[in-house]
C-alpha cells in the first residue's frame, strides 16, 4: 500500500515541477535533471530486467518525470553556460553511474548509484539556497513525502534496504528546507506589510 501511495505522490509531485517550468516560475538546472534522467532510466531498466514486480513502478515514474523535466530544462532552464561545479558533478556522477553499471557488487552499485544521484543534485541544492524562488516548494515537499512513504514499505531495515530512502530523503530535505524558509519569510513580510 505504501509503495502505491508513494508512486501516486511522486506522480503528483511532478505536476508543480512541470507546470512551474512551463509558466517560468521554476528554472530547472539541466545538469541535475540530465543526471537524474540517466540514473532513473538505468534504475528502471534494472528493475524491469530484474523482474522486481510492482516496485519497478517507482524508477519508471522517476524516469518519465525526469525525462520531461530534462526536455523542459533545455528550453526553460538555467541559461548560463555550464559551470565548473556542474562539470565536476557531471564527471563524478558519471563515474558513480559507471561503477554502478559495471560492478558485480550490489552494495557498491547501490552506494555508487545513490551517490551519483546526490552529486548530480548539488547544482540544484545550491540554486535552491541561493535562489529559492526558482524552485517549487510543493514539488519538493511531495517528493520528500513520496520518499518517506516508500520507506514505510520497507519490512526489514538493513543497510541495503534503507540506504536509498534515507540518503535521498536527506538530499530532498536539503533542497526543501530553503524553499520552506523562503516561503515563511515571504509570508512574514506580507503580514508585516499588511499591518
DAVENQUI-V665943 format. One record per backbone hydrogen bond with DSSP energy under -0.5 kcal/mol. NH is the residue of the N-H (numbers start at 0). CO is the residue of the C=O. Records with the same first field share a line. If there is no record, write none. Layout:
NH->CO ; CO
This chain:
4->0
5->1
6->2
7->3
8->4
9->5
10->6
11->7
12->8
13->9 ; 10
14->10 ; 11
15->11
16->12
17->13
18->14
19->15
20->16
21->17
22->18
23->19
24->19
25->19
26->133
27->25
29->27
32->28
33->29
34->30
35->31
36->32
37->33
38->34
39->35
40->36
41->37
42->38
43->39
44->40
45->41
46->42
47->43
48->44
49->45
50->47
51->46
54->51
55->52
56->53
57->54
58->54
59->55
60->56
61->57
62->58
63->59
64->60
65->61
66->62
67->63
68->64
69->65
70->66
71->67
72->68
73->69 ; 70
74->70
75->71
76->72
77->27
86->82
87->83
88->84
89->85
90->86
91->87
92->88
93->89
94->90
95->91
96->92
97->93
98->94
99->95
100->96
101->97
102->98
105->103
108->104
109->105
110->106
111->107
112->108
113->109
114->110
115->111
116->112
117->113
118->114
119->115
120->116
121->118
124->120
125->121
126->122
127->123
128->124
129->125
130->126
133->130
134->131
136->134
139->135
140->136
141->137
142->138
143->139
144->140
145->141
146->142
147->143
148->144
149->145
150->146
151->147
152->148 ; 149
153->150
157->155
161->157
162->158
165->161
166->162
167->163
168->164
169->165
170->166
171->167
172->168
173->169
174->170
175->171
176->172
177->173
178->174
179->175
180->176
181->177
182->178
183->179
184->180
185->181
186->182
187->183
188->184
189->185
190->186
191->187
192->188
193->189
194->190
